Amino acid sequence: MKQNGMYWFLFSPMIKSSIRKRYGRKLAGRAVKNGRRDYQRLVENAPELGKGNPMASNAYFAYVFVGAWLGTKKELSPDDMGLIMTDVLTKVKCFFGMTDLNRTPDKWYRDMKKYEKWYDAGNGEKYPTTWKVHFDEKLHRDGSYFYFSVCPICSYLTGIGLGEIMKPLCETDHVMFACQHGKLYREHTIADGAGVCDYWSVGDRVKNPQ
């Protein structure tokens, strides 16, 4: 992938602050000082996802956290790093909170349809490691439902021996949807070996979603 320092610039200070509060100043400093190089290496060696890929920001975002985790020399466990991820996502709730899934329950369905259009315009064949999205409009009446059968983040990190960090990364999806006044119902993840990552999201005011 092409280098993009914006994500490290935006999120590393929040990561450092969270680690400092939870685990001390020394470890926080090491996570950011060393982690920047690890982040750059991760991005440089990651499979290319294609120009204009609407999902590419998810990979950059994930690799910032993985870089900081590697910067600690894995002194933080994956579960510890999951707490850091939650802290950071909560801090940027104002950004995610611009979406209210009670008001726009089909927001993610529409976004994934836009991604599918990009994928079907020849990009899926050109970049086979990118996400492969599927839909089943008949499965649920409420909210949005889709699933991925390919996840480049999981494939890459697992392939380089960092699969243990995938569980907390996957859990950030629940935090993100909560920030958008929604709830994510999920039964499977590729990281757990299920072959798919499913997303059924509804507004948090919906009772007994169908």
Backbone bond lengths (Angstrom), bond angles and torsions (degrees), N, CA, C in turn:
res aa  C-N    CA-C-N  psi(-1)  N-CA   C-N-CA  omega(-1)  CA-C   N-CA-C  phi
1 M - - - 1.462 - - 1.528 109.88 -
2 K 1.315 115.43 156.79 1.453 119.91 177.29 1.535 109.52 -75.68
3 Q 1.318 115.64 144.99 1.450 120.26 178.89 1.531 110.11 -65.14
4 N 1.317 115.50 141.78 1.464 121.64 176.38 1.525 107.42 -146.58
5 G 1.330 115.21 99.91 1.457 119.85 -175.97 1.508 114.55 -77.38
6 M 1.339 117.15 -8.58 1.457 119.83 -177.25 1.527 111.87 -59.77
7 Y 1.321 116.54 -40.37 1.455 119.97 -176.19 1.528 111.02 -67.49
8 W 1.327 116.38 -40.95 1.459 118.84 177.25 1.530 110.50 -65.87
9 F 1.317 116.69 -41.47 1.470 121.81 179.60 1.523 111.13 -60.73
10 L 1.330 116.96 -40.42 1.461 120.76 -176.47 1.523 112.90 -76.53
11 F 1.327 116.73 -42.72 1.457 119.34 -168.49 1.528 114.97 -100.41
12 S 1.324 118.63 -24.02 1.467 118.70 -177.09 1.525 113.43 -62.28
13 P 1.351 120.67 -36.31 1.465 118.46 177.13 1.528 112.64 -62.46
14 M 1.337 116.89 -36.62 1.465 120.37 178.78 1.525 110.79 -71.46
15 I 1.330 116.11 -36.80 1.460 120.07 176.06 1.526 109.87 -63.63
16 K 1.313 116.17 -44.93 1.463 120.78 179.49 1.519 111.21 -61.04
17 S 1.321 117.20 -43.07 1.465 121.49 179.90 1.522 111.15 -62.62
18 S 1.332 116.53 -42.72 1.463 120.23 -179.03 1.528 111.39 -66.55
19 I 1.335 116.84 -44.88 1.463 119.78 179.28 1.531 110.63 -63.62
20 R 1.327 116.13 -40.12 1.465 119.86 179.76 1.528 111.13 -60.64
21 K 1.314 117.12 -44.13 1.461 121.11 -178.74 1.526 112.03 -68.28
22 R 1.322 116.07 -36.39 1.463 120.07 -175.29 1.527 113.16 -89.60
23 Y 1.338 117.09 -36.17 1.460 119.40 -169.27 1.525 114.84 -132.16
24 G 1.326 116.80 1.49 1.454 118.59 173.74 1.516 114.84 109.89
25 R 1.326 115.03 154.21 1.455 122.41 -175.65 1.537 112.61 -65.52
26 K 1.330 116.79 -39.58 1.460 120.26 -175.69 1.525 111.25 -62.86
27 L 1.316 116.31 -47.35 1.464 120.10 -179.25 1.529 110.51 -66.99
28 A 1.319 116.38 -36.69 1.465 120.01 179.00 1.524 110.99 -62.85
29 G 1.322 115.77 -43.43 1.462 119.21 178.81 1.511 112.22 -63.12
30 R 1.331 116.49 -40.42 1.459 120.28 -179.57 1.534 110.72 -68.23
31 A 1.323 116.14 -37.88 1.460 119.91 -179.43 1.522 111.53 -59.18
32 V 1.331 116.38 -41.27 1.463 120.03 -177.39 1.522 111.69 -82.89
33 K 1.328 116.93 -41.29 1.466 119.77 -178.84 1.524 110.86 -62.39
34 N 1.314 116.85 -50.64 1.465 120.70 -179.53 1.519 112.03 -80.28
35 G 1.327 115.04 -31.94 1.453 119.78 -173.91 1.512 114.46 -65.39
36 R 1.320 116.74 -29.09 1.459 118.94 179.32 1.523 110.76 -60.57
37 R 1.317 116.87 -43.18 1.466 119.92 178.33 1.520 111.00 -65.96
38 D 1.335 115.53 -39.77 1.461 118.93 178.83 1.524 110.94 -65.06
39 Y 1.317 116.94 -39.77 1.462 120.95 177.15 1.528 110.41 -61.05
40 Q 1.325 116.44 -45.78 1.461 120.32 -179.71 1.524 111.55 -61.68
41 R 1.331 116.43 -40.00 1.467 119.68 178.48 1.527 110.84 -67.20
42 L 1.320 116.54 -40.53 1.459 120.05 178.99 1.519 110.94 -59.89
43 V 1.314 115.78 -47.50 1.460 120.40 -178.68 1.527 110.80 -65.86
44 E 1.315 116.88 -43.99 1.462 121.26 -178.32 1.520 112.06 -59.56
45 N 1.322 116.98 -36.98 1.461 121.21 -176.10 1.525 113.73 -94.29
46 A 1.321 117.03 -5.57 1.472 120.25 -178.92 1.521 110.54 -73.05
47 P 1.323 118.04 146.69 1.469 121.01 178.26 1.528 110.67 -59.98
48 E 1.319 115.61 142.12 1.460 120.82 178.21 1.527 110.17 -66.65
49 L 1.336 116.17 136.04 1.456 120.89 -177.18 1.520 113.28 -105.89
50 G 1.316 117.34 -5.54 1.449 119.82 173.67 1.512 114.61 102.38
51 K 1.312 115.81 143.10 1.452 122.19 178.24 1.525 110.39 -64.76
52 G 1.314 115.77 133.46 1.453 120.42 177.94 1.514 114.81 76.25
53 N 1.330 117.55 11.10 1.466 120.79 179.55 1.529 109.66 -64.17
54 P 1.336 118.66 115.98 1.461 120.69 -177.52 1.527 113.65 -65.39
55 M 1.326 116.64 -15.52 1.462 120.85 -176.91 1.521 113.22 -100.39
56 A 1.313 117.87 -5.71 1.459 120.86 -173.05 1.525 112.44 -60.06
57 S 1.319 117.72 -31.31 1.470 120.20 -179.55 1.520 111.69 -59.90
58 N 1.336 117.91 -29.32 1.462 121.16 178.15 1.522 111.40 -62.60
59 A 1.334 115.95 -37.54 1.460 120.03 179.83 1.529 110.46 -70.21
60 Y 1.330 117.25 -47.50 1.462 120.05 178.19 1.530 110.67 -57.73
61 F 1.316 116.06 -43.52 1.455 121.77 179.77 1.530 110.81 -59.65
62 A 1.328 116.19 -46.89 1.466 120.46 -179.30 1.523 111.27 -63.91
63 Y 1.328 117.15 -40.93 1.456 119.93 -175.49 1.526 112.77 -70.50
64 V 1.321 118.07 -23.39 1.464 120.20 172.96 1.525 110.08 -61.75
65 F 1.317 116.55 -46.94 1.464 119.95 179.98 1.523 111.88 -67.12
66 V 1.320 115.92 -40.50 1.462 119.14 179.59 1.526 109.87 -66.05
67 G 1.329 117.00 -39.14 1.457 120.38 177.35 1.514 112.03 -60.56
68 A 1.324 116.69 -45.79 1.464 120.57 178.57 1.527 110.87 -63.80
69 W 1.318 116.59 -38.73 1.470 120.98 177.88 1.525 110.40 -62.99
70 L 1.323 116.80 -44.36 1.459 120.09 176.65 1.524 111.05 -65.54
71 G 1.330 116.05 -31.25 1.455 119.81 177.62 1.515 113.42 -62.05
72 T 1.325 116.89 -24.74 1.466 121.01 175.99 1.522 111.65 -85.09
73 K 1.334 116.71 1.76 1.473 121.99 -174.50 1.526 110.80 59.65
74 K 1.328 115.05 33.48 1.461 123.67 -179.77 1.528 112.49 62.53
75 E 1.325 116.40 23.70 1.460 118.85 174.34 1.529 110.09 -64.07
76 L 1.326 115.31 -30.50 1.453 120.16 171.20 1.527 108.35 -85.10
77 S 1.313 117.19 136.24 1.459 120.69 176.29 1.532 108.67 -75.46
78 P 1.332 117.54 164.41 1.464 118.76 174.50 1.517 112.78 -55.81
79 D 1.341 117.22 -38.96 1.462 119.92 178.12 1.527 111.38 -65.78
80 D 1.333 116.75 -38.94 1.466 120.13 175.30 1.524 109.90 -59.74
81 M 1.325 115.64 -43.96 1.461 119.49 -179.06 1.517 110.56 -66.67
82 G 1.317 116.80 -29.56 1.456 119.77 175.99 1.519 112.09 -62.11
83 L 1.323 116.73 -36.11 1.465 120.55 176.54 1.523 110.69 -65.63
84 I 1.328 116.07 -38.74 1.463 120.44 178.05 1.525 109.98 -63.73
85 M 1.315 116.34 -43.99 1.461 120.43 178.68 1.520 111.11 -59.25
86 T 1.328 116.34 -43.91 1.462 120.44 179.36 1.520 111.05 -63.14
87 D 1.333 116.81 -42.02 1.466 120.71 177.44 1.526 110.98 -56.58
88 V 1.326 115.85 -47.70 1.463 120.31 -176.12 1.525 111.14 -66.79
89 L 1.330 116.73 -44.88 1.459 119.70 179.70 1.519 111.31 -61.86
90 T 1.317 116.07 -36.99 1.468 119.94 178.55 1.523 110.69 -65.42
91 K 1.330 116.54 -35.55 1.465 120.66 179.18 1.522 112.07 -67.50
92 V 1.323 116.72 -31.82 1.466 119.23 -179.56 1.526 110.71 -98.81
93 K 1.317 116.07 22.94 1.463 121.24 179.44 1.520 111.49 -57.02
94 C 1.345 116.46 -31.11 1.461 119.76 -179.34 1.520 111.17 -59.12
95 F 1.365 116.34 -32.91 1.460 120.05 178.72 1.521 110.56 -73.50
96 F 1.322 116.95 -53.09 1.460 120.42 -179.93 1.522 111.18 -65.19
97 G 1.338 115.85 -32.35 1.451 120.60 -176.38 1.511 114.44 -67.68
98 M 1.327 117.28 -7.40 1.454 119.24 175.35 1.524 111.29 -66.83
99 T 1.324 115.90 -17.67 1.462 121.73 174.89 1.513 109.42 -100.60
100 D 1.323 116.97 130.69 1.461 122.48 175.69 1.522 107.27 -119.68
101 L 1.323 115.99 107.11 1.458 120.21 -175.66 1.518 113.11 -70.86
102 N 1.328 117.26 -9.00 1.467 119.34 171.19 1.533 110.52 -75.00
103 R 1.316 116.07 -30.69 1.463 120.98 -179.27 1.523 111.85 -91.27
104 T 1.320 116.54 -34.72 1.472 120.70 -179.45 1.525 109.12 -126.29
105 P 1.326 117.80 71.10 1.474 120.83 -174.13 1.514 115.01 -64.28
106 D 1.339 116.87 -20.27 1.461 119.09 -179.24 1.518 112.25 -100.39
107 K 1.347 117.07 17.67 1.453 121.16 -176.62 1.524 111.77 -56.07
108 W 1.320 117.78 -49.16 1.459 120.80 -176.23 1.521 112.37 -72.19
109 Y 1.314 116.38 -30.64 1.468 118.99 174.74 1.524 109.73 -62.36
110 R 1.320 116.81 -45.51 1.463 120.85 -179.92 1.526 111.12 -65.29
111 D 1.326 116.45 -40.72 1.472 119.53 178.70 1.522 111.28 -63.71
112 M 1.318 117.07 -41.98 1.456 120.10 -179.67 1.526 111.80 -70.68
113 K 1.318 116.99 -28.42 1.455 119.68 174.30 1.529 110.63 -66.59
114 K 1.330 116.38 -36.73 1.462 120.44 175.80 1.529 110.27 -65.24
115 Y 1.335 115.11 -40.09 1.465 118.50 177.52 1.524 110.34 -65.35
116 E 1.325 116.87 -42.09 1.463 120.40 178.90 1.532 110.89 -58.68
117 K 1.328 116.36 -38.84 1.462 120.31 177.83 1.525 110.70 -61.79
118 W 1.340 116.64 -43.19 1.463 120.73 176.82 1.531 110.25 -61.99
119 Y 1.324 116.45 -44.47 1.459 122.18 -178.76 1.535 110.73 -61.77
120 D 1.331 116.45 -44.37 1.467 120.80 -175.66 1.521 113.11 -75.37
121 A 1.324 116.92 -10.22 1.466 120.53 179.92 1.522 110.96 -83.82
122 G 1.317 116.77 30.21 1.457 122.09 178.01 1.513 114.45 94.69
123 N 1.333 116.59 -10.37 1.458 119.27 -177.05 1.527 113.01 -74.61
124 G 1.325 116.48 -29.24 1.458 119.26 178.06 1.520 111.85 -63.10
125 E 1.317 116.30 -40.01 1.458 120.53 178.42 1.523 111.23 -72.52
126 K 1.327 115.81 -36.55 1.460 120.18 -177.36 1.524 111.65 -73.36
127 Y 1.342 115.79 -33.70 1.462 121.07 -178.33 1.532 109.33 -126.77
128 P 1.311 117.06 75.03 1.476 120.84 -173.75 1.526 114.62 -65.94
129 T 1.335 117.16 -12.44 1.469 118.42 -179.99 1.526 112.21 -85.16
130 T 1.344 117.97 -8.08 1.449 119.45 -178.26 1.524 110.96 -72.88
131 W 1.320 116.47 170.34 1.460 121.54 -178.70 1.524 110.98 -59.80
132 K 1.329 116.05 141.47 1.460 122.45 173.33 1.520 107.51 -114.71
133 V 1.338 116.39 112.97 1.457 121.04 -174.19 1.525 110.74 -101.19
134 H 1.339 115.08 146.18 1.461 122.68 179.06 1.531 108.25 -134.71
135 F 1.328 115.31 156.14 1.460 120.81 -179.00 1.522 110.15 -130.27
136 D 1.330 115.57 153.28 1.462 122.32 171.53 1.520 106.55 -142.93
137 E 1.339 115.60 88.85 1.458 120.96 -174.40 1.532 113.50 -65.63
138 K 1.328 117.33 -17.67 1.459 120.56 -176.05 1.530 113.14 -91.29
139 L 1.323 116.86 -8.27 1.462 119.41 -172.57 1.527 112.91 -74.59
140 H 1.343 117.15 -39.30 1.466 121.21 -177.71 1.519 110.76 -133.11
141 R 1.313 114.46 145.90 1.462 120.04 177.83 1.521 111.09 -88.16
142 D 1.322 116.53 -35.12 1.462 121.54 -175.08 1.528 111.66 -98.92
143 G 1.329 115.61 146.28 1.457 121.47 171.89 1.510 114.60 69.57
144 S 1.318 115.03 -151.96 1.459 122.65 -178.47 1.522 110.05 -120.67
145 Y 1.326 115.87 142.71 1.465 119.72 176.75 1.530 109.15 -137.68
146 F 1.320 115.00 132.58 1.457 122.50 172.97 1.519 107.29 -158.97
147 Y 1.319 116.48 169.44 1.463 119.35 175.39 1.516 109.71 -149.34
148 F 1.335 114.69 154.86 1.458 121.86 177.76 1.528 108.88 -107.20
149 S 1.314 115.73 139.01 1.467 120.10 173.37 1.525 111.19 -106.38
150 V 1.327 117.03 -5.99 1.459 122.91 173.78 1.515 108.00 -136.06
151 C 1.330 116.99 131.51 1.467 122.09 174.98 1.523 107.88 -128.75
152 P 1.335 118.36 110.90 1.460 120.07 -177.54 1.519 113.58 -66.10
153 I 1.323 117.00 -28.99 1.467 120.05 179.46 1.524 109.48 -66.23
154 C 1.324 115.86 -47.86 1.463 120.34 -179.82 1.526 110.87 -65.28
155 S 1.323 116.95 -44.95 1.468 120.26 -178.83 1.524 111.24 -59.96
156 Y 1.309 116.01 -44.30 1.462 121.20 -177.22 1.519 111.39 -68.67
157 L 1.334 116.69 -53.01 1.463 119.29 -175.65 1.524 111.71 -66.08
158 T 1.312 116.94 -38.22 1.462 119.62 176.66 1.519 110.65 -65.05
159 G 1.332 115.52 -39.52 1.460 120.38 -178.72 1.515 114.20 -65.48
160 I 1.336 117.23 -26.03 1.471 119.85 179.15 1.533 111.39 -103.20
161 G 1.328 116.37 16.88 1.455 120.81 173.26 1.512 115.62 82.19
162 L 1.332 117.12 22.12 1.465 120.54 -179.38 1.523 112.00 -116.96
163 G 1.319 116.24 26.46 1.455 120.66 -177.30 1.523 114.21 -61.10
164 E 1.325 117.13 -21.91 1.463 120.01 -177.98 1.525 113.16 -65.17
165 I 1.316 117.57 -20.42 1.459 120.62 -178.97 1.526 111.93 -85.90
166 M 1.330 117.32 -6.34 1.458 120.03 -175.51 1.527 112.80 -68.23
167 K 1.314 119.19 -37.06 1.461 119.69 -177.43 1.520 111.94 -58.66
168 P 1.342 120.11 -51.50 1.467 118.45 177.56 1.526 112.67 -64.97
169 L 1.322 118.15 -31.96 1.459 119.22 176.32 1.528 110.56 -63.55
170 C 1.312 116.49 -43.40 1.466 120.39 178.29 1.530 111.24 -63.56
171 E 1.325 116.46 -36.14 1.465 120.45 -179.04 1.524 112.08 -65.57
172 T 1.330 117.61 -22.91 1.462 118.79 179.03 1.519 111.45 -63.74
173 D 1.332 117.89 -21.42 1.464 119.74 176.62 1.520 110.82 -60.21
174 H 1.321 116.77 -40.45 1.470 120.34 179.23 1.520 110.62 -63.38
175 V 1.318 116.28 -40.91 1.469 120.74 179.71 1.524 109.92 -65.17
176 M 1.328 116.97 -43.27 1.459 120.98 -178.22 1.528 111.16 -61.88
177 F 1.326 116.54 -44.96 1.462 119.17 179.94 1.530 111.05 -67.24
178 A 1.316 117.65 -35.17 1.463 120.53 176.72 1.524 110.32 -62.97
179 C 1.336 116.80 -38.01 1.461 120.79 177.36 1.522 111.56 -65.20
180 Q 1.316 116.55 -21.03 1.459 121.26 179.54 1.527 111.11 -99.59
181 H 1.322 115.04 23.56 1.476 121.37 177.75 1.531 110.94 60.27
182 G 1.325 114.43 37.40 1.454 119.24 -179.05 1.513 112.15 -133.76
183 K 1.313 114.13 179.87 1.460 121.11 177.56 1.519 108.13 -136.69
184 L 1.316 115.01 135.44 1.461 121.10 179.00 1.520 109.61 -101.53
185 Y 1.333 115.21 125.00 1.460 121.28 172.74 1.524 107.03 -104.27
186 R 1.314 115.11 123.34 1.466 119.68 -175.58 1.519 109.60 -139.46
187 E 1.324 115.44 136.84 1.461 121.05 178.01 1.522 112.34 -111.96
188 H 1.324 117.18 -24.03 1.460 119.97 -172.65 1.524 111.59 -139.21
189 T 1.330 115.75 149.92 1.462 121.84 168.00 1.522 108.63 -138.05
190 I 1.311 114.85 148.77 1.461 120.32 176.63 1.524 109.85 -63.11
191 A 1.327 116.29 -35.17 1.465 120.59 -179.25 1.520 112.46 -61.32
192 D 1.344 116.33 -28.50 1.464 120.59 178.40 1.518 112.27 -88.05
193 G 1.318 116.05 3.64 1.452 120.15 177.34 1.511 114.89 89.81
194 A 1.340 117.12 11.09 1.461 120.07 -175.54 1.522 113.03 -79.10
195 G 1.318 117.44 -18.61 1.452 119.96 -179.58 1.515 114.27 91.86
196 V 1.343 117.24 -16.69 1.461 121.07 177.19 1.527 109.70 -142.20
197 C 1.338 115.17 154.97 1.464 122.07 168.11 1.524 106.39 -114.25
198 D 1.327 116.68 116.49 1.459 119.51 -177.03 1.528 110.83 -102.36
199 Y 1.324 114.98 145.41 1.451 122.84 -178.37 1.527 109.08 -131.50
200 W 1.315 116.41 110.77 1.464 120.61 169.72 1.519 105.92 -121.99
201 S 1.317 116.71 109.35 1.451 121.19 -176.22 1.526 109.78 -116.75
202 V 1.330 114.03 138.48 1.473 120.50 177.08 1.517 108.24 -136.89
203 G 1.319 117.30 161.75 1.455 121.20 175.84 1.519 110.70 -64.49
204 D 1.329 116.85 148.09 1.465 119.07 -175.86 1.538 113.10 -74.27
205 R 1.311 117.47 -2.84 1.470 120.46 174.78 1.522 112.98 -93.56
206 V 1.330 115.70 -6.97 1.464 120.32 -178.48 1.530 109.13 -77.10
207 K 1.297 115.19 123.11 1.465 120.45 177.71 1.524 108.99 -99.49
208 N 1.319 114.99 136.68 1.471 121.18 179.87 1.534 111.98 51.37
209 P 1.339 117.12 59.77 1.475 119.78 -179.00 1.527 111.83 -60.37
210 Q 1.295 114.17 146.28 1.470 120.69 -177.89 1.537 109.59 -118.15
